[in-house]
Amino acid sequence: MNLKIAVIGAGPAGYPAALTAARLGATVTLIEKAQLGGVCLNVGCIPSKSLLDAAHRLDIARDLARFCEDNVAPTTPMASWSKIQARQQAVTAKLTGGIATLMRQAKVTVLNGSAEFADAHTLNVHTAQGDQTVPFDYAIVATGTQAFVPAPLDKLPGLVYDNSTIFQISELPKTLAIIGGGAIGCEFATLMSSLGVQVQLIEMQPRLLPNMDEGLARVLTKNLQKRGVQIITGQAVTSASVQNGQAALQLKDGSTLLADKVLAAIGRTCDLTDLHPERAGLTWNRKGLEGVNPQTLHVTDSIYAAGDVTGLTLLAHAGTRQGIVAAQNCCGQNATYNNDFIPNAVYTDPELASVGLTKAQAKGLNVKSHKSFLLANGRALTQDQADGFVEIISEADSGKLLGAVIAAPHASEMISTLTLALQAGMTVAQLQQVVFPHPTISEMIAEALAK
C-alpha cells in the first residue's frame, strides 16, 4: 500500500487514528501543534483524575480516626498542592512519552507544528525548523476543541481560569466560584472541596448536570452539599468586576458573590480559523466541521474527521473510536461508528455513569424501569458508600435493553458491562444469566434486573 494519510491533531482521536492507519500499511504523518495526547492527556482527563485520586485518598485519611483508639488517633493530614501537582505531572509525562514511543514503533512521522490546508490534498505545516509541505491521499481532522471564557467573566483579568489553565495554578485559593454545573464543574467542586477550598457552584439551568439523568443529579447535589459546596442553580452571571482583589459576580437575581478565583467550566468551542479548511472545501462553526457523516466520519472524498471536531460527542473515548473508524475507512475498510452506545462517566463522589437511553429520554415509549439502591447492597454498606442506585431501562414487551444509569463507587467501571449488553442487543432475560461476584457493587445490576 502506498497510501499517504495525514492526521491533524495528536489527542485521543488523532493518535489512535495514526496508529491504526500505520498498522494497516499506510504512510502516516501526525501533526500536533502542542503536545502529544492533546487536551485529554495534558490538561484534561488524566490530570484531573490524578488530582481527584489524591483528594479521595485525603478524604479516606481524614476518616481514619473513627477506627483508631482515642489515645492513638492519627493526625489529620494537610494537603500539599505542590506534591499533588507533581504526581499528576509525572503521570502525564509518562503517558506522553508512551505515545511518542508508539509512534516511533509504528513508523509514524510526527511533526510538531501548526497545519493549514493548501488544497484538498495538501497541507502546509509550520514548524520551528521551517515550513513543510505534506501531500496526502486522505486527511483526518482531529483538532479538538478549546476552553473559552465568555463575557462577562473576561472582565476579570488574572482571576479566571478555564478547565485547561486551572491545572497550572501555583497555590489553592481560599474561595473558588465555579461557573457551570456540568461534568467538569462538578468534578472540580468535588476536588477543591476535598482540598479545603470553599466552593460556590453556579449553574444557569434548574439543576446540576442538566444533560444527564435527573436522579444522578439529585444524588450528586446531596453529596456536594455534604461537602460544604454552596450550590446555586437557575442563576446566570450578569456582570463581573474586581473588588479588593476578589472577583465580584452579580447574578441574575441581583445578588453578588465574592470569590478569590473563578473557574469557567461552561463548555468548549471549536476554532478552525488557522487550519483554513475552506481551501479544502470544508465549512465549520463553533461546534465543529459541518457535513460530517456520523457513521463513516467522512466529510469530503479525501477528508475525514474524528473527536470533538465532529460535533457528535465531546468525550475522549468517543474520539478514540472515531479515530479508529476514520483510519479504517481511509484504508479501504468499511467501518462504522455508532454514537448511540457511547458511555458517559463523571468522576465525582459517588461516580456517575450512563449509556443509551435514560428514563426521561425514553418517555413516550413502552418501557420498563428496573431500579436498585445501594442501601440494600452489602459491599456498599461495608464501605460506608450507600448513596446511589442503578436504573436499567428496557422495552416492556421484548425486554430488550435500552439504557442504564449508575450512581455508585466505580460506576465508571460498571457501566462497561451494560455498554457491552446494549451493544450486543441483549434482553433483560439474557443479562440475568450473568453471575456477578458477591459481595460487589456490580451485584446491583442483577438486583435491578430482578425488579
Secondary structure, DSSP 8 states (H G I E B T S, - for coil): ---EEEEE--STTHHHHHHHHHHTT-EEEEEESS-TTHHHHHHSHHHHHHHHHHHHHHHHHHTGGGGS-GGG--------HHHHHHHHHHHHHHHHHHHHHHHHHTT-EEEEEEEEEEETTEEEEEETTEEEEEE-SEEEE----EE---TTGGGSTTTEEETTGGGG-SS--SEEEEE--SHHHHHHHHHHHHTT-EEEEEESSSSSSTTS-HHHHHHHHHHHHHTT-EEEES--EEEEEEETTEEEEEETTS-EEEESEEEE-S-EE---GGG-GGGGT--EETTEESS--TTT-BSSSSEEE-GGGGSS---HHHHHHHHHHHHHHHTT------GGG--EEE-SSSEEEEEE--TTTTTTS-EEEEEEEGGG-HHHHHTT----EEEEEEETTT-BEEEEEEEETTHHHHHHHHHHHHHTT-BHHHHTT----SS-TTHHHHHHHT-
